């Protein structure tokens, strides 16, 4: 599974993960597996699956490490 760090969180339930190759990957709070949205912090390490959203690639099955 790809890994990265949470780069930015919004108050609307989505955020961005900075991937190992320095790209930003969109994710939505509904894709979290082992954490609650309110417990997330920028800089946390995560792993995820890459899926396809309406606007391009997005992180799915996001798991805090």
C-alpha positions in Angstrom: 0.0 0.0 0.0 1.3 3.5 -0.7 2.1 5.7 2.2 2.2 9.4 2.9 1.6 12.1 5.5 -1.5 14.2 6.0 -0.6 17.5 4.5 -3.8 19.5 5.0 -7.2 19.0 6.7 -10.3 21.1 6.1 -13.4 21.7 8.3 -15.6 20.2 5.5 -14.5 16.6 5.9 -11.7 16.3 3.4 -8.0 16.7 3.2 -4.9 16.0 1.2 -2.1 13.5 1.7 1.4 14.2 0.5 2.6 11.0 -1.1 6.2 9.7 -1.2 6.7 11.3 -4.6 5.6 14.7 -3.3 2.2 14.7 -5.0 -1.0 15.6 -3.2 -3.7 13.0 -3.0 -7.3 14.0 -2.1 -9.2 12.0 0.5 -12.6 12.2 2.2 -13.4 11.4 5.8 -15.7 8.5 4.7 -12.6 6.6 3.5 -11.0 6.4 7.0 -10.6 2.9 8.4 -9.2 3.1 11.9 -9.6 6.7 13.0 -12.2 9.4 13.5 -11.9 12.7 11.5 -11.6 14.8 14.7 -8.6 12.7 15.8 -6.5 13.4 12.7 -3.6 15.8 12.7 -1.5 17.2 9.9 1.8 15.4 9.6 0.4 12.0 10.6 1.6 9.0 8.6 -1.0 7.1 6.7 -1.3 4.3 4.2 -4.0 4.1 1.5 -5.3 2.6 -1.7 -5.4 4.6 -4.9 -8.9 4.9 -6.3 -10.5 7.0 -9.0 -12.9 9.9 -8.1 -14.9 12.2 -10.3 -11.9 14.7 -10.5 -9.1 12.1 -10.8 -7.1 9.9 -8.4 -8.0 9.9 -4.8 -7.0 8.0 -1.6 -9.3 5.3 -0.4 -9.2 3.0 2.6 -7.0 5.5 4.5 -5.4 4.0 7.6 -3.4 5.9 10.2 -0.1 4.3 10.9 
